[in-house]
């Protein structure tokens, strides 16, 4: 009986073993099929599918990097960092208003994406990588997004609409070379430094008329070469920035073609005075201007960088202006005419105020000016005539950098320094334009030591002032100097004031022949002049001997 009962058990075990083998074989075949398909068909595009994974209300990642279109459902509040990174087939994405947070590089590498709209209440969180949301989106043309997303914008972008947020970050869209249109909506309060610096093709900038914009930082729109028109809204109160050394960089410096400038009539800080410029109401300082600026009579100060890099061709400085600040007209390469009012009250001209005005041929600085800073005419390669008050240093200090080439020549000066237990000299090189032939001094009492020492291209010096003294080596090595005008007030001329090999042929003296003979003729300095030199006095001409 026991043997008869064992037979069905053996049979049942055999059947179970067969089923297990069949199952294992099926799994192996399936795996081999999957591997084969992955080799033969490597790309599977998932068109128009939801195509993403979520965790609660957070979109974590896409299902496939080959997704072509994604519509995120309402209710999603966060898109995680790199969620759509390298989705190189993505051409369209719809983001609901419920999304309030988007992580670092969320759309980086979406190389076929051309347009994206981010809800106005969303905030970008760049994380430790400090990468932009749209890094390597090489075909992205149009962005509508809150202010925090304006960071490392791709060069391909042509249009930006800032639809929310308060602060556009430092250098956010700097050097976006294809950007042509920018619209900034009501919520934005601050545009930080260099935000749109170097956007060479940006020509259409629109601020919300009744928006909250208050601050436009240093160089925020500098070097926007195509920008011609700007209209500032009602709440703007700061359009520059003081750096650590006290230099004030303007928000619109070096915009060469900026010409039409206006500001809201209800702005409490600035006015344009219908003059195509921006003027501070409390100080009457002209903050910045453009190619069509006419300085109104209310302005008393032309601010730092006010016209820097602008293509203005001529300017009239009214008698109300008392101060021209540092770099005010620097690099105005089209500026050919600067006219000061006949009744000018100008007293101070800052460092480099006219430096780089390469087309400027002459300038007549009013005698009211008592303070002239250095490098005033640096790189003014076409300058032929300067009329100015006496300068208390070597006149080479009015120039600085340059090249010893067909437009400039080098003038070396030395300054005495006090060392530890000794006195030593420090030498400096300056570059004076070869075109500069005539200097006229209209006020002052003395010509400083070494004033024009080494000016080998200077031909004509006119002293039309109450100057009483020529200092040591004042005209040393002025080997081409052939004409000089001397005032009656001159009483002291140092022995070596003129080069012993000077070429002076004509001296124009304000006094009479008798006054010349009784005083100046006896000075040793004039014994070095050629026997052929003629002295033209008020009552006739005589030979210098």
C-alpha positions in Angstrom: 0.0 0.0 0.0 2.8 2.5 0.8 4.4 2.0 -2.6 1.2 2.8 -4.4 0.8 6.1 -2.6 4.4 7.4 -3.5 3.8 7.4 -7.3 1.6 10.5 -7.6 4.1 12.5 -5.4 6.9 11.8 -7.8 4.8 12.8 -10.8 3.7 16.1 -9.1 7.3 17.1 -8.3 8.3 16.5 -11.9 5.6 18.8 -13.2 6.6 21.6 -10.8 10.2 21.3 -12.0 9.1 21.6 -15.6 7.1 24.8 -14.9 10.1 26.4 -13.2 12.3 25.6 -16.2 9.7 27.1 -18.5 9.5 30.3 -16.4 13.3 30.7 -16.3 13.6 30.2 -20.1 10.8 32.8 -20.6 12.6 35.3 -18.5 15.9 34.7 -20.3 14.3 35.1 -23.7 12.6 38.3 -22.6 15.9 39.8 -21.3 17.6 38.9 -24.5 14.8 40.5 -26.5 15.1 43.7 -24.5 18.9 43.9 -24.9 18.5 43.2 -28.7 15.9 46.0 -29.1 18.0 48.5 -27.1 20.9 47.9 -29.5 18.8 47.9 -32.7 16.5 50.7 -31.8 18.5 53.1 -29.5 16.2 56.2 -29.8 12.6 56.1 -28.8 10.9 59.7 -28.9 7.9 60.1 -26.6 5.7 62.7 -28.3 3.0 64.7 -26.6 3.0 62.7 -23.4 3.0 63.9 -19.8 6.5 62.6 -19.7 7.5 63.4 -16.1 7.8 62.0 -12.7 6.4 63.6 -9.6 6.8 63.3 -5.8 3.8 65.0 -4.2 3.5 68.5 -5.8 7.1 68.4 -7.0 8.1 67.6 -10.6 11.3 65.5 -10.1 12.4 64.5 -13.6 11.3 63.5 -17.0 10.5 59.9 -17.9 12.7 60.2 -21.1 15.3 62.7 -22.2 13.7 62.4 -25.7 10.4 63.9 -24.7 9.3 66.4 -27.3 6.5 68.3 -25.6 5.4 68.6 -21.9 2.3 70.2 -20.3 2.7 70.3 -16.6 -0.5 69.9 -14.7 -2.0 72.6 -12.5 -1.1 71.9 -8.9 2.6 71.3 -9.4 4.4 73.8 -7.2 8.1 73.0 -7.7 10.3 71.9 -10.6 13.5 70.3 -9.2 17.0 71.1 -10.3 18.0 69.6 -13.7 14.5 68.2 -14.1 14.6 68.8 -17.9 18.4 69.0 -18.3 19.6 67.7 -21.7 16.1 67.1 -23.1 17.5 67.8 -26.5 14.2 66.9 -28.3 12.1 69.2 -26.2 10.4 71.9 -28.3 7.5 73.0 -26.1 6.8 73.2 -22.4 3.8 74.6 -20.6 4.2 75.6 -17.0 1.1 76.3 -14.8 0.8 79.3 -12.5 0.9 77.0 -9.5 4.7 76.6 -10.0 6.5 78.9 -7.5 10.0 77.3 -7.3 12.4 76.1 -10.1 15.8 74.6 -9.3 19.2 75.1 -10.8 19.7 74.2 -14.5 16.1 73.0 -14.8 16.0 73.5 -18.6 19.8 73.4 -19.3 20.7 71.8 -22.6 17.2 71.9 -24.1 18.8 72.8 -27.4 15.6 72.8 -29.6 13.5 74.9 -27.2 12.8 78.3 -28.8 10.3 79.9 -26.4 9.5 79.6 -22.7 7.1 81.3 -20.3 7.7 81.1 -16.6 4.9 82.1 -14.2 5.3 85.5 -12.7 5.4 84.2 -9.1 8.1 81.6 -9.7 11.5 82.0 -8.1 14.7 80.6 -9.5 17.1 78.9 -7.1 20.5 78.5 -8.8 22.0 76.5 -5.9 25.8 76.0 -5.4 26.5 75.6 -9.1 25.4 79.2 -9.9 24.3 78.0 -13.3 21.4 79.6 -15.2 18.0 77.9 -15.8 18.6 78.0 -19.6 22.3 77.1 -19.9 23.1 75.7 -23.3 19.6 76.3 -24.7 21.3 77.3 -28.0 18.1 77.9 -30.0 16.1 79.8 -27.3 14.8 83.0 -28.8 12.1 84.3 -26.5 11.9 84.3 -22.7 9.1 85.5 -20.5 10.0 85.1 -16.8 10.4 86.6 -13.4 13.5 88.7 -12.6 15.4 86.0 -10.8 15.6 83.9 -14.0 17.6 86.6 -15.8 20.9 84.9 -15.2 23.4 83.6 -17.7 21.0 84.1 -20.5 22.0 82.3 -23.8 23.4 84.4 -26.6 20.6 83.2 -28.9 17.9 85.1 -27.0 16.3 87.9 -28.9 13.4 89.0 -26.7 13.0 89.1 -22.9 9.8 90.0 -21.0 10.4 90.3 -17.2 6.9 89.5 -15.9 7.5 89.4 -12.1 10.0 89.5 -9.3 11.8 92.4 -7.8 15.5 92.2 -8.6 17.3 91.5 -11.9 20.7 90.0 -10.9 24.2 91.4 -11.5 25.3 90.7 -15.0 22.2 88.6 -15.6 22.0 89.1 -19.4 25.5 90.6 -19.9 26.8 90.3 -23.5 23.6 88.8 -24.9 24.6 89.8 -28.4 21.3 88.9 -30.1 19.0 90.5 -27.6 17.0 93.3 -29.4 13.9 93.7 -27.2 13.5 94.1 -23.4 10.2 94.7 -21.5 10.3 95.2 -17.7 6.9 95.0 -16.0 5.6 96.7 -12.8 7.0 94.4 -10.1 10.7 95.0 -10.7 12.3 97.3 -8.2 16.1 96.9 -8.9 18.2 96.3 -12.0 21.6 95.4 -10.6 25.0 96.3 -11.9 25.9 95.3 -15.5 22.6 93.4 -15.9 22.4 94.1 -19.6 26.0 95.4 -20.2 27.3 94.9 -23.7 24.0 93.9 -25.3 25.2 95.4 -28.6 21.9 94.9 -30.5 19.5 95.9 -27.8 17.4 98.8 -29.3 14.0 98.5 -27.6 13.8 98.9 -23.8 10.4 99.4 -22.2 9.8 100.1 -18.5 6.3 100.0 -17.0 5.2 103.6 -16.8 3.7 103.3 -13.3 6.0 100.5 -12.2 8.0 100.1 -9.0 11.5 100.5 -10.5 13.7 102.6 -8.2 17.3 101.6 -8.9 19.3 101.0 -12.1 22.8 99.9 -11.1 26.2 100.8 -12.4 26.7 100.1 -16.1 23.4 98.2 -16.2 22.9 99.2 -19.9 26.5 100.3 -20.7 27.8 99.6 -24.2 24.3 98.9 -25.6 25.4 100.2 -29.0 22.0 100.1 -30.7 20.0 101.8 -27.9 18.7 105.1 -29.1 15.7 105.9 -26.9 15.1 105.6 -23.1 12.2 106.7 -21.0 12.6 106.4 -17.3 9.5 105.7 -15.1 8.1 107.7 -12.2 9.8 106.0 -9.2 13.4 105.8 -10.4 15.7 107.5 -7.9 19.1 106.0 -8.5 20.8 105.3 -11.8 24.4 104.9 -10.8 26.6 103.3 -8.2 29.5 104.4 -6.0 32.3 101.8 -6.0 35.0 101.3 -3.3 37.1 104.2 -4.5 34.3 106.6 -4.8 33.9 106.5 -8.6 30.4 106.8 -9.8 29.6 104.6 -12.8 26.5 105.6 -14.7 23.9 103.1 -15.8 23.9 104.3 -19.4 27.5 105.1 -20.0 29.1 104.3 -23.4 25.8 104.0 -25.2 27.1 105.7 -28.4 23.8 106.2 -30.2 21.6 107.1 -27.2 19.8 110.3 -28.3 16.2 110.5 -27.1 16.0 110.6 -23.3 12.9 111.4 -21.3 11.6 110.8 -17.8 8.1 110.7 -16.2 6.8 114.2 -15.3 5.9 113.0 -11.8 9.4 111.6 -11.0 10.5 113.2 -7.7 14.2 112.8 -8.2 15.0 113.5 -11.9 13.8 115.7 -14.7 14.7 115.8 -18.4 13.8 119.5 -18.8 12.8 118.6 -22.3 16.5 118.6 -23.2 17.2 114.9 -23.9 19.1 114.4 -20.7 18.6 113.4 -17.1 19.1 116.0 -14.4 18.9 115.6 -10.6 16.4 118.0 -9.2 18.1 118.5 -5.8 21.6 119.3 -7.2 21.0 120.4 -10.8 23.6 117.9 -11.9 23.3 116.5 -15.4 23.6 112.8 -14.8 23.7 111.6 -18.4 22.9 112.9 -21.8 23.0 111.8 -25.5 23.6 112.9 -29.0 20.7 115.4 -29.0 21.3 116.9 -25.6 21.0 120.7 -25.2 22.3 121.5 -21.7 19.7 123.8 -20.0 20.7 127.0 -18.1 19.6 125.3 -14.8 22.5 122.8 -14.8 25.4 123.7 -12.6 27.4 120.4 -12.8 28.0 117.9 -15.6 28.3 114.6 -13.9 30.9 111.9 -14.0 30.6 109.8 -17.2 27.7 112.0 -18.3 28.4 111.7 -22.0 31.1 109.0 -21.9 31.4 107.1 -25.1 28.4 108.9 -26.7 28.5 109.9 -30.4 27.6 113.5 -29.6 29.3 115.8 -32.2 29.0 119.2 -30.5 28.1 120.7 -27.2 27.6 124.2 -25.7 28.4 124.6 -22.0 26.1 127.4 -20.6 27.3 130.0 -18.1 25.4 128.2 -15.3 27.8 125.3 -15.3 30.5 125.5 -12.6 31.9 122.0 -12.5 32.6 119.3 -15.2 33.3 116.1 -13.4 35.7 113.2 -14.1 35.4 111.5 -17.5 32.4 113.6 -18.4 33.1 113.5 -22.1 35.6 110.7 -22.2 35.8 108.7 -25.4 33.3 110.9 -27.3 35.1 110.0 -30.5 32.7 112.1 -32.7 32.9 115.3 -30.6 34.4 118.1 -32.8 33.2 121.2 -31.0 33.0 122.3 -27.4 31.9 125.9 -26.9 31.9 127.6 -23.5 29.6 130.5 -22.8 31.3 133.9 -23.1 30.1 134.6 -19.5 31.2 131.2 -18.2 31.3 130.5 -14.5 33.2 127.3 -14.9 35.8 126.7 -12.1 36.6 123.0 -12.0 37.4 120.4 -14.7 37.9 116.8 -13.5 40.4 114.1 -14.5 40.1 112.9 -18.1 37.0 115.0 -18.8 37.8 115.3 -22.5 40.2 112.3 -22.9 39.7 110.2 -26.0 37.9 112.9 -28.0 39.8 111.9 -31.0 38.2 114.4 -33.5 38.5 117.4 -31.3 40.8 120.0 -32.9 40.6 123.0 -30.6 39.4 123.9 -27.2 39.1 127.2 -25.4 38.8 126.8 -21.6 37.5 129.8 -19.8 39.8 131.9 -17.7 37.4 131.4 -14.7 38.7 127.8 -14.4 41.0 127.5 -11.3 41.3 123.7 -11.0 42.4 121.5 -13.9 43.1 117.9 -13.3 45.4 115.6 -15.2 45.0 113.5 -18.4 42.4 116.1 -19.5 43.3 115.6 -23.2 44.7 112.1 -23.1 44.4 110.4 -26.6 43.1 113.6 -28.3 45.1 112.7 -31.4 43.7 115.5 -33.6 44.1 118.4 -31.1 45.8 121.5 -32.8 45.0 124.4 -30.5 44.5 124.8 -26.7 43.5 128.0 -25.0 43.5 127.7 -21.2 44.6 129.2 -17.9 48.1 128.6 -16.7 48.7 125.1 -15.3 50.8 124.6 -12.2 52.6 121.5 -13.5 54.3 120.3 -16.6 51.7 120.5 -19.3 52.5 116.9 -20.3 50.4 115.9 -17.3 47.4 116.9 -19.4 48.1 113.8 -21.5 49.0 110.3 -20.5 48.8 106.9 -22.2 49.3 106.5 -25.9 51.9 105.4 -28.4 55.0 106.9 -29.8 53.8 106.7 -33.3 52.7 108.9 -36.3 50.1 110.6 -34.1 51.9 111.0 -30.7 55.4 111.6 -29.5 56.9 110.8 -26.1 57.6 113.5 -23.5 59.6 112.3 -20.4 59.3 114.3 -17.2 61.0 113.9 -13.9 59.7 114.5 -10.4 61.9 115.0 -7.3 61.1 112.5 -4.5 62.3 112.4 -0.9 63.7 109.1 0.1 65.2 107.9 3.3 68.1 110.1 3.8 68.3 111.1 0.1 66.5 112.9 -2.7 65.9 111.0 -6.0 64.0 111.6 -9.3 61.2 109.5 -10.7 60.7 109.6 -14.5 57.3 109.5 -16.3 56.4 109.1 -20.0 53.6 111.1 -21.5 52.3 111.1 -25.1 51.5 114.4 -26.7 49.8 114.6 -30.1 52.0 115.8 -32.9 49.1 117.8 -34.3 49.2 120.2 -31.3 51.1 123.2 -32.5 49.7 126.2 -30.5 49.1 126.9 -26.8 47.6 130.1 -25.6 47.7 130.9 -21.9 44.9 133.4 -20.9 45.3 133.7 -17.2 47.8 133.1 -14.4 51.0 134.6 -13.1 53.7 132.1 -14.0 54.7 129.4 -16.4 55.9 126.4 -14.3 59.4 124.9 -14.4 59.6 122.4 -17.2 56.1 123.4 -18.4 56.7 122.5 -22.0 60.0 120.8 -21.6 60.5 118.2 -24.5 57.6 119.5 -26.6 59.5 119.0 -29.8 56.4 119.7 -32.1 55.2 122.9 -30.4 55.5 125.9 -32.8 53.6 128.8 -31.2 53.1 129.9 -27.6 50.8 132.9 -26.8 51.0 134.3 -23.3 47.9 136.5 -23.1 47.8 137.0 -19.3 49.5 138.8 -16.4 52.3 136.3 -16.3 55.3 137.6 -14.5 57.7 134.6 -14.6 58.9 131.9 -16.9 60.3 129.0 -14.8 63.4 126.8 -15.3 63.5 124.8 -18.5 60.0 126.1 -19.3 60.6 125.7 -23.1 63.6 123.4 -23.0 64.0 121.2 -26.1 61.1 123.0 -27.9 63.3 122.9 -31.0 60.4 123.7 -33.5 59.2 126.7 -31.5 59.3 129.6 -33.9 56.9 132.2 -32.5 56.1 133.4 -29.0 53.9 136.2 -27.6 55.1 137.9 -24.4 53.1 140.0 -22.0 54.2 143.4 -20.7 53.9 142.0 -17.2 56.8 139.6 -17.6 59.6 140.4 -15.2 61.5 137.2 -14.7 62.7 134.7 -17.3 65.1 132.1 -15.9 68.4 131.8 -17.8 67.6 128.3 -19.2 63.9 128.9 -19.8 64.5 128.4 -23.6 66.5 125.8 -25.4 69.9 127.1 -26.5 69.1 125.8 -30.0 65.6 127.1 -30.3 64.2 128.2 -33.7 62.2 131.2 -32.6 62.0 133.7 -35.4 59.4 136.1 -34.2 58.7 137.5 -30.7 55.5 139.5 -30.3 55.8 141.8 -27.3 52.9 143.8 -25.9 55.1 146.7 -24.8 57.1 149.4 -26.7 60.5 149.2 -28.2 61.8 151.2 -25.3 60.3 148.9 -22.8 61.9 145.9 -24.6 65.3 147.5 -24.7 65.2 148.7 -21.1 64.2 145.4 -19.6 63.7 142.1 -21.5 66.5 142.6 -24.0 69.0 142.5 -21.1 67.8 139.0 -19.9 70.3 136.2 -20.4 67.6 133.8 -21.7 67.2 135.8 -24.9 70.9 135.7 -25.8 70.4 132.2 -27.1 68.0 133.4 -29.8 69.1 133.6 -33.4 70.4 136.9 -34.7 67.7 136.8 -37.3 64.9 136.8 -34.6 62.6 139.8 -34.9 60.8 141.5 -31.9 57.5 142.9 -32.9 56.6 145.7 -30.4 53.5 147.8 -30.1 55.3 150.7 -31.8 57.5 148.9 -34.3 59.8 146.0 -35.1 63.4 145.6 -34.1 66.1 142.9 -34.4 66.6 141.0 -31.1 70.2 142.2 -30.9 
